[in-house]
């Protein structure tokens, strides 16, 4: 039996390997089942269709497993269609948080998908492969949904894996290290927070399970032996326990890993505020970045997202990181269902303050109400949830014109490029410039720097045409 595990194309810019598939592959290999991984999201010259066909020919799999988030589910379906066009004898299995949350709808709408694996897939997929090989019925396998003579059968949820150390280390050797900027490790699963836009609670039910420090160190050693020089800890909240962070970082330094690898992690700013020593400990252990979800500069919106934060917390926690040389990357959501122009301006002002304090910033223009989130449930209840071709969005509770807002974002991006594109550090400063111009546009003003550029740049050619087009767009949107 051979199982091919596929990560579908998302944006073609994957910087880290599909860790979930590496876990599945290692569990399959532990049972003597041949497994291979195909990542269609790494940069390549096409959409990966021909490459996928070549891999199907090379491995001749009996089963193909495809993982998918909500925003990559459309391409996951396309992968399954390609597989069925290649051979209807191959069983297609889809997993991931999207399929877990809406498994019945997936099977109802997608004939090209044979089975959905719900929740954690290591034990479930092994059992499914065994039953398929032995031609045993699937009804006794917990944690799947499938069709039986046209009827969708759901076998319920499988219990979460209690001891993560019992899992074999991920099959990091099955992907090409040169294809990625960074390798990844998960030291825990789950999050006990209740952010209303996050779907992880629908998968793990706010239950957090931790791996032992020894197991994590073994995996770091494995990746170093595979020539990794950057490792991202992909936990939903790496900073949840000061004691654990201190223990792990102490062992990283004792073994000298901090001299061989740059580390990165995702954490919460309130953890840093409660214990600023976390920032110092991580910095000493070779951490070069902490990714933080601030989300908003409005207390009203922070409360709506159940962040349990204040704007002052965001500034204070960020400053602690900067003081300890732990570079923070602070993420914001510009527009959510209950945002107004005023709350968006509050977010822009806070993001600019964070950047000016020495942090890097990033932002999403619009919140996505993913399946399995409290926000999506609220929007559906109130008749404001919208979906089109696999894209999830919403109608504003305050009747804001989303099309106009997105056009203003486009104009702000154009302005930032036209005014500052020649700046050596433009890629880092870009979000700051874009938000600065967007703030002025939301206030119905033409950004002064762009106005000066418009008045002074008289040379004919492409740049002049772009400046004129951007200026015309501004006038039309502000009229």
matplotlib code that plots the C-alpha trace (Angstrom):
import matplotlib.pyplot as plt

x = [0.0, 1.2, -0.3, 0.5, -0.1, -0.8, -0.7, -2.8, -1.8, -2.8, -0.8, 2.3, 4.5, 4.9, 7.8, 7.4, 6.6, 3.1, 3.9, 0.5, 1.4, 4.8, 3.1, 0.7, 3.6, 5.6, 2.7, 2.0, 5.7, 5.6, 3.0, 5.0, 3.0, 4.8, 4.2, 5.2, 4.5, 3.7, 3.6, 1.9, 2.2, 6.0, 7.0, 7.0, 6.3, 2.8, -0.2, 1.3, -1.1, 1.6, 3.8, 1.0, 0.4, 4.1, 4.0, 0.9, 2.8, 5.9, 4.3, 1.2, -0.7, -3.6, -4.8, -4.2, -4.8, -5.3, -5.2, -7.1, -7.8, -11.1, -9.3, -7.5, -10.4, -11.3, -7.8, -8.0, -11.1, -9.3, -6.5, -9.1, -10.7, -7.3, -6.7, -10.1, -9.5, -6.2, -7.6, -11.0, -9.5, -7.5, -9.4, -9.3, -9.3, -9.5, -8.6, -7.9, -10.0, -12.3, -13.3, -13.6, -16.1, -18.3, -17.7, -21.3, -21.4, -18.1, -19.2, -22.6, -21.1, -17.9, -18.3, -14.5, -13.9, -14.4, -13.7, -13.3, -10.9, -12.1, -9.8, -6.4, -5.6, -2.6, -4.5, -7.6, -5.7, -3.7, -6.9, -8.5, -5.6, -5.7, -9.5, -9.1, -6.3, -8.2, -11.5, -13.1, -16.1, -15.3, -18.2, -16.1, -13.5, -14.1, -13.5, -14.5, -17.3, -17.9, -20.6, -22.2, -24.3, -25.1, -25.8, -23.4, -22.2, -20.6, -18.8, -18.5, -15.4, -12.3, -10.9, -8.0, -4.5, -3.7, 0.1, 1.7, 5.1, 3.6, 3.5, 6.7, 8.6, 7.4, 8.8, 10.9, 13.1, 10.3, 10.4, 13.2, 14.9, 15.9, 12.3, 11.6, 12.8, 12.0, 11.3, 8.6, 8.0, 4.8, 5.4, 1.7, -1.8, -4.8, -5.5, -7.6, -8.4, -11.8, -11.0, -14.3, -12.6, -10.5, -11.7, -9.1, -11.4, -13.8, -11.1, -9.5, -12.3, -10.0, -8.0, -4.2, -1.8, 2.0, 4.9, 7.8, 10.9, 13.0, 10.8, 11.1, 14.9, 15.1, 13.2, 15.4, 18.4, 16.7, 16.1, 19.7, 20.9, 18.8, 20.6, 17.8, 19.0, 15.6, 12.9, 9.4, 7.4, 3.9, 2.0, -1.2, 0.4, 4.1, 4.2, 1.3, 3.6, 6.5, 7.9, 7.9, 9.4, 12.2, 12.9, 12.9, 15.0, 17.5, 18.0, 18.3, 21.2, 22.8, 22.9, 24.2, 21.3, 20.9, 24.3, 23.1, 19.5, 17.4, 14.1, 10.6, 7.3, 3.7, 2.6, 0.2, 1.0, -0.8, 1.6, 4.5, 2.8, 2.2, 5.8, 8.2, 11.1, 9.7, 11.0, 14.5, 14.6, 13.5, 16.0, 18.9, 17.9, 18.2, 14.7, 14.6, 10.9, 7.7, 4.5, 1.7, -2.0, -3.0, -6.0, -7.4, -6.6, -10.2, -11.2, -14.7, -13.5, -10.9, -13.7, -15.8, -13.0, -12.6, -8.9, -8.8, -6.4, -6.3, -4.5, -2.1, -1.3, -0.3, 2.0, 3.5, 4.1, 5.6, 8.0, 9.1, 10.0, 11.9, 13.8, 15.0, 15.9, 13.1, 11.7, 7.9, 5.8, 2.4, -0.7, -3.9, -7.3, -8.4, -12.1, -14.4, -18.2, -18.6, -15.9, -16.7, -14.6, -13.7, -12.6, -10.5, -8.8, -8.1, -6.5, -4.4, -3.2, -2.2, -0.4, 1.6, 2.6, 3.7, 5.8, 7.3, 8.3, 10.5, 8.2, 7.3, 3.6, 1.4, -2.3, -5.3, -7.7, -10.7, -11.6, -12.6, -15.5, -14.2, -16.5, -16.3, -15.9, -18.3, -18.2, -19.5, -22.3, -23.3, -23.2, -25.3, -27.8, -28.1, -28.3, -25.0, -22.8, -21.9, -20.1, -19.1, -16.9, -15.3, -14.7, -16.2, -17.2, -19.9, -22.1, -21.2, -23.4, -22.8, -23.6, -20.0, -19.4, -16.9, -16.2, -15.2, -13.0, -11.2, -10.7, -9.3, -6.9, -5.8, -5.2, -3.2, -1.0, -0.5, 0.4, 2.9, 4.6, 4.7, 6.0, 8.3, 8.9, 12.6, 13.3, 15.8, 13.7, 10.3, 9.3, 9.5, 8.1, 5.3, 2.5, 3.3, 3.1, -0.1, -1.9, -0.7, -2.2, -5.3, -5.9, -5.8, -8.1, -10.6, -10.6, -11.5, -8.2, -5.5, -2.2, 0.1, 3.2, 1.2, -0.2, 3.4, 4.4, 1.4, 2.2, 6.0, 6.2, 5.7, 7.8, 5.7, 5.8, 4.5, 5.1, 3.3, 0.4, 0.3, 0.3, -2.5, -4.6, -4.1, -5.0, -8.1, -9.2, -8.7, -10.9, -13.6, -13.6, -13.6, -16.3]
y = [0.0, 3.5, 6.7, 10.0, 13.1, 16.4, 20.0, 21.9, 25.3, 28.2, 31.2, 29.4, 31.1, 28.4, 29.2, 26.2, 22.6, 21.1, 19.9, 18.0, 15.9, 15.2, 13.9, 11.7, 10.3, 9.3, 7.6, 5.6, 4.7, 3.5, 0.9, -0.2, 1.8, 3.6, 7.4, 10.4, 14.1, 16.5, 20.2, 22.1, 25.4, 25.8, 28.4, 26.9, 28.1, 26.6, 25.7, 22.3, 20.3, 18.6, 18.1, 16.3, 14.0, 13.2, 12.3, 10.1, 8.3, 7.9, 6.6, 4.8, 5.5, 3.5, 6.4, 10.1, 12.3, 16.0, 18.6, 21.9, 25.1, 26.9, 29.3, 26.5, 24.1, 25.1, 24.0, 20.9, 19.9, 20.5, 18.2, 15.5, 16.0, 15.6, 12.3, 10.9, 11.9, 10.1, 7.0, 6.4, 3.5, 5.8, 6.6, 10.3, 11.4, 15.0, 16.3, 19.5, 21.9, 22.9, 19.4, 18.6, 21.3, 20.9, 17.2, 16.5, 19.5, 18.6, 15.0, 16.3, 18.8, 17.0, 13.6, 13.6, 13.2, 9.7, 10.1, 12.9, 12.4, 14.6, 16.1, 14.7, 12.3, 10.1, 7.2, 7.6, 7.5, 4.5, 2.6, 3.8, 2.5, -0.8, -1.2, -0.3, -2.8, -5.6, -4.6, -4.2, -1.8, 1.7, 2.0, 1.0, 3.7, 6.6, 10.1, 9.8, 10.6, 8.7, 7.6, 4.2, 3.5, 7.2, 7.8, 9.9, 8.1, 10.0, 7.9, 10.7, 12.3, 10.4, 11.3, 13.7, 12.1, 12.4, 11.8, 13.7, 12.1, 8.8, 10.1, 9.4, 12.6, 14.1, 12.8, 15.9, 14.0, 13.6, 17.2, 19.1, 21.4, 23.7, 24.4, 26.3, 29.3, 27.9, 24.5, 24.0, 22.3, 22.0, 21.7, 21.7, 21.3, 23.4, 26.8, 27.6, 31.2, 32.1, 34.5, 34.7, 34.7, 31.5, 28.0, 26.1, 25.8, 23.8, 21.3, 21.0, 22.1, 24.5, 21.5, 22.1, 19.2, 19.7, 17.7, 17.0, 19.2, 16.2, 15.3, 18.8, 18.8, 15.6, 17.1, 20.2, 17.9, 16.1, 19.3, 20.5, 17.3, 18.0, 21.4, 23.6, 27.0, 28.6, 26.9, 28.2, 26.9, 26.8, 26.4, 28.5, 30.0, 29.2, 31.6, 30.1, 28.8, 30.8, 27.8, 25.7, 28.4, 28.9, 25.1, 24.7, 27.8, 26.8, 23.4, 25.0, 27.2, 24.3, 22.2, 25.1, 25.0, 28.8, 29.1, 26.9, 28.0, 31.1, 30.4, 32.0, 31.5, 32.7, 34.1, 36.3, 39.8, 39.4, 36.6, 39.0, 41.7, 39.3, 38.1, 40.3, 37.8, 35.6, 38.0, 38.1, 34.3, 33.7, 36.4, 34.7, 31.4, 32.6, 33.6, 36.2, 36.9, 36.6, 36.8, 38.5, 38.9, 42.4, 42.6, 46.0, 49.4, 49.8, 48.5, 47.9, 45.6, 43.9, 43.0, 41.8, 39.5, 38.3, 39.2, 40.1, 42.9, 46.6, 48.9, 49.8, 46.1, 45.9, 48.9, 47.7, 44.1, 45.2, 47.5, 44.7, 42.6, 45.4, 46.2, 42.5, 42.3, 39.9, 41.4, 41.4, 41.1, 42.5, 41.6, 43.7, 43.1, 46.3, 45.6, 43.2, 42.9, 45.5, 47.9, 51.5, 54.2, 55.4, 52.0, 51.4, 54.7, 53.7, 50.5, 52.4, 54.8, 52.0, 50.1, 53.1, 53.6, 50.0, 50.4, 53.7, 52.0, 49.6, 46.6, 45.2, 45.3, 43.3, 43.6, 41.8, 44.1, 42.1, 39.4, 36.1, 34.4, 30.8, 27.8, 26.7, 30.2, 32.1, 35.1, 33.0, 31.6, 35.1, 36.3, 33.4, 34.0, 37.7, 37.0, 38.7, 35.8, 35.6, 33.0, 33.0, 30.4, 29.3, 32.9, 33.8, 37.4, 39.4, 42.4, 45.2, 45.8, 49.5, 49.5, 50.3, 50.0, 47.2, 47.7, 51.3, 50.3, 47.7, 50.2, 52.7, 49.9, 49.4, 53.1, 53.3, 50.4, 52.2, 55.5, 53.7, 52.1, 55.3, 57.5, 55.1, 52.1, 53.0, 52.9, 50.2, 48.9, 49.3, 45.7, 46.2, 49.7, 48.9, 48.2, 51.4, 53.5, 51.8, 52.3, 55.9, 56.7, 54.7, 56.6, 59.9, 58.6, 57.4, 60.9, 62.1, 63.7, 63.3, 62.3, 65.2, 63.3, 61.9, 65.3, 66.7, 63.8, 64.5, 68.1, 67.7, 64.6, 66.0, 63.5, 61.5, 57.7, 54.8, 56.3, 59.5, 57.4, 55.4, 58.6, 60.1, 56.9, 56.8, 60.4, 60.0, 57.0, 59.1, 61.9, 59.5, 57.7, 60.9, 62.7]
z = [0.0, -0.9, 0.4, -1.3, 0.9, -0.9, 0.3, -2.3, -3.7, -1.5, -2.9, -4.3, -1.7, 1.1, 3.3, 5.7, 4.9, 5.6, 9.2, 9.5, 6.5, 7.9, 11.1, 9.0, 6.9, 10.0, 11.6, 8.3, 8.0, 11.7, 10.6, 7.5, 5.0, 2.2, 2.3, 0.2, 0.4, -2.5, -1.7, -4.5, -2.6, -3.0, -5.6, -9.1, -12.6, -12.9, -10.8, -10.1, -12.2, -14.3, -11.3, -9.5, -12.5, -12.5, -8.8, -9.4, -12.1, -9.9, -6.8, -8.1, -4.8, -3.6, -1.5, -1.8, 1.3, 0.8, 3.6, 3.3, 5.2, 4.4, 2.0, 0.1, -0.1, -3.7, -4.8, -2.7, -4.6, -7.9, -6.7, -6.0, -9.4, -11.0, -9.1, -10.1, -13.7, -13.5, -11.9, -10.3, -8.4, -6.1, -2.9, -2.1, 1.5, 2.7, 6.2, 7.9, 10.0, 7.1, 6.3, 10.0, 10.7, 7.6, 6.7, 5.7, 3.4, 1.8, 0.9, -0.2, -2.7, -3.8, -5.6, -6.1, -2.4, -1.0, 2.7, 5.2, 8.2, 11.1, 13.7, 14.4, 11.6, 12.7, 14.2, 12.0, 8.7, 9.8, 10.6, 7.4, 5.3, 7.1, 6.5, 2.9, 2.3, 4.1, 2.5, 5.9, 6.4, 7.5, 9.9, 12.9, 12.3, 14.6, 13.2, 9.6, 7.2, 4.0, 1.5, 1.7, -1.4, -1.7, 2.0, 4.0, 7.1, 10.0, 12.6, 15.2, 16.7, 17.7, 21.1, 21.0, 21.3, 25.0, 24.8, 22.0, 22.8, 21.7, 18.1, 16.1, 15.1, 11.9, 8.6, 8.0, 5.6, 3.1, 2.0, 0.3, 2.8, -0.1, -1.0, 2.2, 4.0, 7.4, 9.0, 11.7, 15.0, 17.0, 20.7, 21.7, 20.3, 21.2, 22.8, 25.8, 24.7, 23.1, 20.2, 18.2, 14.8, 15.5, 14.4, 16.4, 19.3, 17.1, 16.5, 20.0, 22.3, 24.2, 25.4, 25.4, 25.3, 25.6, 24.4, 26.7, 26.4, 25.6, 22.6, 21.3, 21.7, 19.8, 16.9, 16.9, 16.6, 13.8, 11.8, 12.5, 11.0, 7.9, 7.6, 8.9, 10.0, 10.8, 12.9, 13.5, 16.4, 15.0, 18.3, 18.6, 21.7, 22.4, 25.3, 27.3, 30.2, 31.5, 33.3, 30.1, 27.9, 30.5, 30.6, 26.8, 26.2, 28.9, 27.2, 23.8, 25.2, 27.1, 24.0, 21.9, 19.4, 19.7, 18.0, 15.0, 14.4, 14.4, 16.2, 15.7, 17.4, 17.7, 21.1, 23.0, 24.1, 27.4, 28.3, 27.7, 29.8, 32.7, 32.6, 30.6, 31.4, 28.6, 26.1, 27.6, 27.9, 24.3, 23.0, 24.8, 23.3, 19.7, 19.0, 16.2, 16.0, 17.9, 15.9, 17.9, 17.1, 18.3, 15.8, 16.7, 18.2, 19.4, 22.8, 21.6, 18.8, 21.0, 23.4, 20.4, 19.4, 23.1, 23.1, 26.8, 25.8, 25.9, 23.4, 26.2, 26.7, 23.0, 23.3, 26.6, 25.6, 22.3, 24.1, 26.4, 23.3, 21.7, 24.9, 25.1, 21.4, 20.5, 17.3, 17.4, 14.3, 15.3, 13.2, 12.8, 11.2, 9.6, 9.0, 10.8, 11.0, 13.7, 12.7, 11.9, 10.2, 13.7, 14.9, 11.8, 12.3, 15.9, 14.6, 12.1, 14.7, 17.1, 14.3, 13.4, 17.1, 17.3, 14.1, 15.3, 18.6, 16.6, 15.8, 12.4, 11.5, 9.2, 8.6, 6.9, 5.1, 6.1, 8.6, 7.1, 9.0, 8.7, 9.4, 13.0, 14.4, 16.8, 14.4, 11.5, 13.7, 14.7, 11.1, 10.0, 12.7, 11.8, 8.0, 7.3, 6.4, 2.7, 0.6, -3.1, -4.9, -1.6, -0.4, 2.9, 3.8, 5.5, 5.4, 7.9, 11.0, 10.3, 6.6, 5.6, 1.9, 1.7, -2.0, -1.4, 1.5, -0.6, -3.4, -0.9, 0.3, -3.3, -3.8, -0.5, -1.8, -5.1, -3.3, -1.0, -4.0, -6.1, -3.3, -1.5, -3.8, -4.4, -0.6, 0.2, 3.1, 1.3, 1.9, 5.7, 5.7, 3.2, 5.7, 7.6, 4.5, 3.3, 6.6, 6.9, 3.5, 4.1, 7.4, 5.5, 2.7, 5.3, 6.7, 3.1, 2.4, -0.2, 1.5, 1.3, 0.2, -2.8, -3.6, -3.8, -6.0, -8.3, -8.6, -9.2, -11.4, -15.0, -16.9, -19.4, -19.3, -17.3, -13.9, -14.8, -16.1, -12.8, -10.8, -12.8, -12.6, -8.8, -8.4, -10.5, -8.4, -5.2, -6.6, -7.6, -4.2, -2.2, -4.1]

ax = plt.figure().add_subplot(projection="3d")
ax.plot(x, y, z, "-o")
ax.set_aspect("equal")
plt.show()
